[in-house]
Amino acid sequence: MSKQALIIIDVQNDYFENGALELVNPIEASLNAGKVLEYFRKNSLPIAHIQHTSANPEALPVFVEGTHGVEIHENVKPIAGENVFQKNYPNSFRETGLGEYLKENDITEVVITGMMTHMCVDATTRAAFDFGYKCKVIGDACASRDLEINGKTIRANDVHHAFLAALEFFYAEIKSTEEFLSV
């Protein structure tokens, strides 16, 4: 039988209005992540909060320790007893205790929410799959931003859906919050 854990990636204040790296629709994504979080709390299932901290704040002044921006957003704030893993890389497994935590709890399936879809959600989902976990990404509980390449702007909605489509091709099952909670 599958045993699930929730991974909430980088839902931090710097991604919200007036933050250092504002995303498109972070409130909606965080509210949906909060609904999934409540489901895991209600069912006493393992929860892993991931918090990015800047390894080099001079290069990119985002998620700087001691600032409001680095704090986990109030919509998914950890409560006593919930694990918070700090990371410095897009992959939530790299140089954190996340992998050990999942093994200690005999987890076979991870449910992933968070920010940014095209970076840390993508990297963590692919790593989780490579470590042997069945992955579900809650697409509407994730958010992205506009990206630019070769003078072209790719809209956040397109970035978000392209990365979800790529993950669903091989690495993960993509669900909406409503679909996940209705099972």
QUIRAWO-V966099 format. One record per backbone hydrogen bond with DSSP energy under -1.0 kcal/mol. CO is the residue of the C=O (numbers start at 0). NH is the residue of the N-H. If there is no record, write none. Layout:
{{CO,NH} {CO,NH}}
This chain:
{{2,107} {2,108} {4,110} {5,47} {6,112} {7,49} {8,114} {9,11} {10,72} {11,14} {12,15} {13,20} {14,22} {15,18} {24,28} {25,29} {26,30} {27,31} {28,32} {29,33} {30,34} {31,35} {32,36} {33,37} {34,38} {35,39} {36,40} {37,41} {38,42} {39,44} {40,43} {45,5} {47,7} {48,84} {49,9} {50,86} {55,58} {55,59} {59,61} {62,53} {63,66} {68,13} {70,12} {72,75} {78,81} {82,48} {84,50} {86,52} {90,93} {92,95} {96,100} {97,101} {98,102} {99,103} {100,104} {101,106} {102,105} {107,133} {108,4} {109,135} {110,6} {111,137} {112,8} {113,142} {115,118} {115,120} {118,122} {119,123} {120,124} {121,125} {122,126} {123,127} {124,128} {125,129} {126,130} {127,132} {128,131} {133,109} {134,172} {135,111} {136,138} {136,174} {137,140} {138,141} {140,113} {142,116} {143,23} {146,153} {148,151} {151,148} {153,146} {154,158} {155,159} {156,160} {157,161} {158,162} {159,163} {160,164} {161,165} {162,166} {163,167} {164,168} {166,169} {166,170} {166,171} {172,136} {174,138} {175,179} {176,180} {177,181}}
